[in-house]
Amino acid sequence: MADRRALVALCCVVAGYGVHLVYTAFVLGWRGIAPGPARHRPQPAGRRTRRWLEQVGIDDVQVVEIAAVLATVGALGALSAGVVFGGPVAAAMGGLLAALTPLASYRRRRQQRRQASQDAWPRVVEEIRLLVGSVGRSIPQATLEAGRGGPAELRSAIDAAQREWSLTTDFPRTLTVIRRRLADASTDMVCETLLIAHEVGGTDVDRRLAALAADRRADLEARKDARARLAGVRFARRFTLLVPLGMAAAGMAIGDGRAAYATPEGQVLVLCGLVATALCWFWAGRIMRLPAPPRVFIDDGAAP
């Protein structure tokens, strides 16, 4: 009797869960057998790396070449640290930190490309509005023509979008190329507005584009003001590197400073100092970073 009740309860649970799956599939569009919506699968590592290189602007560089650069810089850093501090521990840590500097440089370049595109969008959108309203260009033609007059960071994305447009004349896919290359919320907002204006049309396209340009100008002014306020802090951040390195150089000039660095205790202290300096540098950069608005119009992992 107990087994029959357990079987009936199990059947009820399975039937109820089946109803849940059918309802969520047809009404909410969920897929899979999980109780919630299916999560996006992470991209393969190679694809993420290639996407990151596109956003940096060095997509024509092979990963092996970047690895060679990291290894070379790391070896030079290890050699320099070994000469200065005279020990293997400091040399290994110096090589590791030096190998990270190209990655930090690439990351900085990626941020600068995003910043340049954000700064250029108000003028580009205004030019698109003039080309559409006064010259009679279509929105796709106006977008590509106005984008080619932007900064180099924006032109590289526009050139890739131009190739996509020439092959497919598919405006959504063309805009997806721009989004993927620039990868920031401001670009997503501009591209989504242009796509809606292109698909809906109507007599108020000029008004929509004017409102978009005004919104991007307001966002640009706010970001410029924030960057100006952080200028002094960015300058002071350099002292987190200069002061410890200066003290280390001064310590070598006092008595048997270099020999003291080479002792086991000295190597431990040098290691702690290098780690603390690196942590302070990265922590200072993190707290100075301007908050980036979330990307809500496109999943960056979904490539066309």
N, C-alpha and C positions, 0 to 999 in steps of 0.2 A: 504493500500500500504506500509506504514511504517512497519507494523507488518510482512509483507511478506519479506521485505528486511532484517529485523532483523533475521528472521528465516533462510533465505538463508545464511546470514553471519555466524550464529551459526553453520549451517551444514558444511560450508566451514572450520571453525575452528576445528570442531570435526573430519572432514575427514582428514585435514592436520595433526592433532595430532595423528590420527590413523596411517597414513603413517609413521610418526616419530617413533611410537612405534614398528611398524613392521620392519622398517629399522634397528633401534638400536638393536632389538632382534636378528635378523638374522646375521647382519654384525658385531656388537660390542659385542653381547652376553649379553646385559643388560636384567634384569628381573624386572617385576613390571610395574606400570603405572606412575611412577614418571618421570619427564623430564630428570633426570640424572640417573646414575647407582645406583643400590640399595646398600645401606650401610649395613655393617655387623651389625647384631643385637648384642647388648651387651650380654655377658654371664650372666647367673643367678649368684646371689651373692654367693650362696653355691659353685658353680663350680669354680668361681674365687678364693674363699678362699682355696679350695682344691688344685688348681693349684699353688697358692702362697706357700702353705705348702710343696708341692712337691719340689719346687725350693729352699726352705730353708733347706730341708732335714729332716723334721719332719712330713712327711705325715702319719705316724702311730699314731699321736697325734690327739685326738678329739678336735673340736672347743670348746666344753664345758670345757675341761681341760685348754685350753688357757685362756678362760674367767675367770676361777677360779684363775689362776695365776695373771691376770691383777687385779682382785678384791683384792686379798691378798696383792699384792705389793702396790696398791693404798691405802688400809687401813693402812698399815704400814707407808706409806709416809704421810698420813693425821695425824696419831698419832704423828709422829716425828715433823711435822710442827706445830701442836698444842702445843706440849710441848715447842718447841723453841720460837715460836712467841706468844703463849697464846691467840689465837683468832680463831673463826670459819672460817672467810674469808681466812686467810692464810692457815688454815688446809685443807679447801676444795681445794684451788689451789695447795697446796703441794701434796695432794692425787691425783689430776688429772695429774700433771706432773710426779709423781712417777708411775702411771698406764701406762703412755706412754713409760716408759723406756724398758719394755720387748719387745714392738713392735719395738722400735729402735734397740734393740739387735738382734731381728729376722731379721730385714732389713739389719743390718750389716753382719750377718751371710750369708744372701743371696748374698750380694755383694762379700764376701770373697769366696764363692763357685764359683761364676762366674769368679773371678780373678784367682782362682786356676786352673779352667778348661782352661782359656785363656793361662795361663803360661805353661800348660801341653801339649797343642795341637801340638806345633812344634816337640817335641820329639816323641809324639804318631804318628804323620803323617810320620815322618822319619822311625819309626819302621814298620808302615804299608807298606811303600815302600819296605823295606828290606824283609818283609815276603812275599809280592806279587812277587817281582822280583827275589829273591834268593832262597826262600824256596818253592815257588809255591802255596802259599795259595790263595784262592779266596779273593776278597775284603771284603765281609761280615765276613768271618772267621778271616781275618787279623785285621779288625776293632775291633771286640770283643776281640780278643786275646791281641792286643796291648793296648786296653783301660783298661783291667784288671790289667795292670802293672802301671797305672797312679795313681794319688793321690786319696785319699778317696772320695773327692768331685766328681771326674770323675767316680770312680768305682761304686758308687751307681747308676748313670745313666746307666752305661754299664751293670750292673746286671739286671736292669729292661729291657733294650734292649735285653739282652740274653734270658730272659723269653719270650719276644715277638717273637724273632727269633725261639726259640724252638717250639713254638706253631704254627707259621704261615709260617716260612721261607720266609717272605715277607720283603725284604731289605728296601723299602721305609717306611713301617710302623715301622720297627726297628729303622731307623734313626729319624723318627718323635718322638719316645719315648725319644731319646737322646736330641733332640731339645727342647722338652717340659720340660724336667727335668732341663736342664742347662739354656735355655732361654737367649742366648746372640748372637750377630751378628757373632762372631768368630766361634761359634759352627755351626751356620747356613751355613756359607761359607764352612767350612770343610765338613759338611754332604752333601751339594749340590754338591761339587766337587767329593766326593766319589761316590755319586749316579750316576753322569754322567759318571765317569770312569767305574763303574760297568755295566751300561747299554750300553755304546758305545763300551767299550773294545778297542782292537787295540794294536799296538806295542808301542804306545807312552804313555802308562799308567804310566810307570816309570818317564818319563819326566814331566807329569802333576803333579804327586805326589811330585816330587822334587821341582817344582815351587811353589806348595802349601806350602810345608814345609819352603821354603825360605821366602815366603810372611808372614807366621805366625811368623817366627823368627824376621823379620824386625818390624812387629807390636808389638811383645813382647818387643823388645829393646826400642822402642819409649815409650811404656807405663811404663817400668821400669824407664826410665830417667825422665818421668813426675812425677812418684810417689816419686822418690828421691828428686826432687825439692820441693815437697810439704811436705816433712817430717818435716821440721822446722815449717811450718805453722800449721800442725796438732798438734804439741806439744804446740804451742802458743794458740791454740784454747781452751785447757783445762783451761786456765786462765779466760775465760769468765764464768766459773762456780766457780773456786777456789777463785777468788778475791771477788765477791759479798758475797759468803758464809763466807769467812774470815772476811769481814767487818761487816756482821750481827752478827757473834760470838763476835767480838770485841765490838760492840754496846751493847750487853747484859751485858758485864763486866763493863760498864761505868755507874755509878750512878744507876738510876732506869730504865735501858735500857729495861728489859723485860716488865715492867709495861707500858712503853711508847709504846712498840709494841702492847700491848693489847688494847690501846685506839682506838676509831673509826678512827681518823686521822692516827694513826700508822698502822692499818690494811689496810687502803687504800694505804699507801705508800709501805707496804710490798707486797701487791697485785701487784702494779705497778712494783716493783722491780723484783718479780718473773716472771711476764709476759715479761719484758724487757730482763731478763737473758735468758729465754727460746727462745725468738725470736732471740737474738744474736747467741745463740748456733746453732739453726737450719739454720739461714742465713749463718753463717760461714761454716757449713757443705755443704750447697748448692753451694756456690761459689767455694769450693775446689773440688767439684766432677768432675772427669774427664769426658769429653764428650763421650757418648756411641754412636757408629755408629748405624744407623737405621737398623732394621731387615727387609730386603727386599725380602728374599727368602721364608718366611713362615709367615702366620698369626697365631700369638700365641693363638688366640681364637679358631682356628679350630683344634679340637682334633680329632684323628682317632676314 
